[in-house]
């Protein structure tokens, strides 16, 4: 996002220092670049989240299986104690 802030500053400074018609085109191009950078940043964040979620899902499944196993063991213990 730092690149976005740099481009925003460039847009503002160019807008005040150049003629209106030239600066409008340059400003539009800088805005497009800024949006592309923001899009890429968000895509990278989403990819990281997806990877992290996959890891968490695997971990959650392991914990679930361990808990199910422990539950069965406890049920067996209760059954033995009731005999």
N, C-alpha and C positions, 0 to 999 in steps of 0.2 A: 504494500500500500504506500510505501515511501515514494515509489516511482510515480504514483498517482498524484501525490502532493507536489512533487517537482513539476509535473506537467501542468497542474492547476496553476502554479505560480507563473509558469511560462505563458500560459494562456492569458492571464491577467496582465502581465508586463507587455506582451506583444499587442494586446488590444489597445493599450494606451499609447504605444510608441509608433504604430504604423498607421497608414491610411486605412480608412474604413473598408474598402472593397478588398484590399490585399489581406488585411488582418482578419476579415471574416472567413476567408478561405483557410488561412493558416490556423485560425482558432478552431474551425470545424475539424481540420485534420488532427490537431492536438487533442480535441475532445474525443475523436474516434480512437486515437492511440491510448488515451487515458482509459476509455471504456474497454478496450481490448486487454489492457494490462489488468484491470479490475476483474474481467471475465476469467483470464488465465489464473489469477490469484484464487478466485473462488473455485475454479475447477481443481486446482491443486489441493485446496482445503477439503473439498468433497472427496477426492481420492484418498486422502489421509484418513478421513472419517470412515470411509467404506472399509479400508484395511483394518482400522482400529475396531470397528464393529464386528468384522469377521473374526478377529482374534478373541474378542469378548464373547462372541457366540460359541466358539469352540470351548472356551473356559467355562462358560455357563453350562454347557452340555455335560462336561466332565463332572462338574459339581453336582448337577442333577442326578447323574448316574451314581455317584458316590452316595448321595443322600438316599436314593432308592435302595441301594444295597444295604446301607445302614438300617433303614426302616425295616427291611425284611429280616435282618439279623435280630433287631429288637423284638419284632413280632415272634420270631422263633424262641427267643429267650422268655418272653411272656408266656408262650404256650407251654414251655418246659416247666416254668414255675407254677403254672396252674395245674399240672398233673399231680 
